[in-house]
Amino acid sequence: MTQFILVLCGLPSSGKSTLANAIQKAMSHHIEIVRTDEWRDSSYYSDWQPEKEGIIRKMALTRVKELVKNGKSVIHDDTNYYTSMRHELLEIALENGCGFFIIHVTTPMITALKWNKERLDTRVPDSVIENISERFDDPGRRYVWDNSELEVDMEMDDLSSVLQIIKEIIDDIEPATRPRPRLVTSTEFERLDVESRLIVSEFLDKYPELRGNREVSVIRRDVLRIASERRVPVKGIRKLLWTALSRLQ
């Protein structure tokens, strides 16, 4: 099995740690979990500022580097709400020849706020959850490497099914490669990304039996990469993506 770094991203109290624990327990081999909450306490959140996160992240990244250099696979359990945060972890994977993938925990903010109220020692001020939600860079909105392999709503999705998909991702993972520079602007890429998501939504409405099929997201990501590298116009991605998805029927 290829050594890897799994990046969890999502709002505080959205179920990321629950998912990390479940993944660790479900795997036949040991996976280390690096939790940034290990360096936070209630006093940390009493005067929360985004700038304070820098110190915590440096300590967590140092820990990830140590584990990876010792041959361990790592789950990075944090909000990772900026693209730049996820890119720091990609660089560690590239430097060490590891696999790299992102799981976006998409549990809605209203649910995260509810679950947060049920936490005891690690309750986060509601304002922190709301601020992070406003600042959140959704994975894949700017770069192909940043696409999430899986989106998980910890309130709605069946955990056993999610774990099966994650096992398949881990079994198939290969060492990360440095992303090729794309030939389209950020605005053009965002339009391609939005259009590709609309196409997938239409496709799944027509073929609902394919919902939950991991290959759908894999195909969307691959077509998006090809379209950005070849400067395919927005209207041109529809035929490319629909044709590729149709092979799943």
SULRAQUI-V847543 format. One record per pair of residues at least 12 apart in sequence whose C-alpha atoms are under 8 Angstrom apart, sorted by the first residue. I is the first residue (numbers start at 1). GAP is how many residues later the second one is. Records with the same first field share a line. If there is no record, write none. Layout:
# SULRAQUI-V847543
I = GAP + GAP
This chain:
# SULRAQUI-V847543
1 = 169 + 170
2 = 96 + 97 + 168 + 169 + 171 + 172 + 173
3 = 68 + 69 + 70 + 95 + 96 + 172
4 = 68 + 69 + 70 + 89 + 94 + 95 + 96 + 97 + 169 + 171
5 = 68 + 69 + 70 + 71 + 84 + 88 + 93 + 94 + 95 + 96
6 = 68 + 69 + 70 + 94 + 95 + 96 + 97
7 = 68 + 69 + 70 + 71 + 73 + 79 + 82 + 93 + 94 + 95 + 96
8 = 67 + 68 + 69 + 70 + 71 + 72 + 94 + 95 + 96 + 97
9 = 68 + 69 + 70 + 71 + 72 + 93 + 94 + 95 + 96
10 = 68 + 69 + 70 + 71 + 94 + 95 + 96 + 97
11 = 68 + 70 + 94 + 95 + 96 + 98 + 101 + 118 + 121 + 122
12 = 67 + 100 + 104 + 112 + 117
13 = 99 + 100 + 102 + 103
14 = 91 + 92 + 93 + 94 + 95 + 97 + 98 + 101 + 140
15 = 90 + 92 + 97 + 139
16 = 61 + 62 + 89
17 = 60
19 = 135
20 = 13 + 55 + 57
22 = 141
23 = 140 + 143
26 = 137
27 = 140
30 = 43
31 = 41 + 42 + 43 + 44
32 = 35 + 40 + 41 + 42 + 43
33 = 41 + 42 + 43 + 44
34 = 26 + 29 + 30 + 40 + 41 + 42 + 43
35 = 25 + 41 + 42 + 43
36 = 20 + 21 + 24 + 41 + 42
37 = 41
39 = 17
40 = 16
41 = 80 + 81
42 = 79 + 80 + 81 + 82
45 = 79 + 80 + 83
46 = 79
48 = 80
61 = 28
64 = 12
65 = 27
68 = 28
69 = 27
81 = 51 + 54 + 55 + 56 + 57
82 = 53 + 54 + 55
83 = 54 + 55 + 56 + 63
86 = 60
87 = 59
90 = 86
93 = 82 + 83
94 = 81 + 82 + 83 + 84
97 = 78 + 79
98 = 76 + 77 + 78
99 = 74 + 75 + 76 + 77
100 = 73 + 75 + 76
101 = 47 + 48
102 = 44 + 45 + 46 + 47 + 48
103 = 45 + 46 + 47 + 48 + 49
104 = 35 + 44 + 46 + 47 + 48
105 = 46 + 47 + 48 + 49
106 = 45 + 46 + 47 + 48
107 = 45 + 46 + 47 + 48
108 = 45
109 = 20 + 21 + 24
111 = 44
112 = 17
113 = 13 + 16
140 = 53
141 = 48 + 49 + 52
142 = 44 + 47 + 48
143 = 46
144 = 77 + 80 + 81
145 = 34
147 = 74
149 = 20 + 68 + 69
150 = 64 + 67
165 = 49
181 = 48
182 = 46 + 47
183 = 45 + 46 + 47 + 48
184 = 44 + 45 + 47
188 = 46
189 = 39
191 = 43
192 = 32 + 35 + 36 + 41 + 42 + 45
193 = 31
195 = 39 + 42 + 43
196 = 24 + 28 + 41 + 42 + 45
197 = 23
199 = 39 + 42 + 43
200 = 16 + 20
203 = 39 + 42
216 = 29
219 = 22 + 25 + 26
220 = 21
223 = 14 + 17 + 18
224 = 13
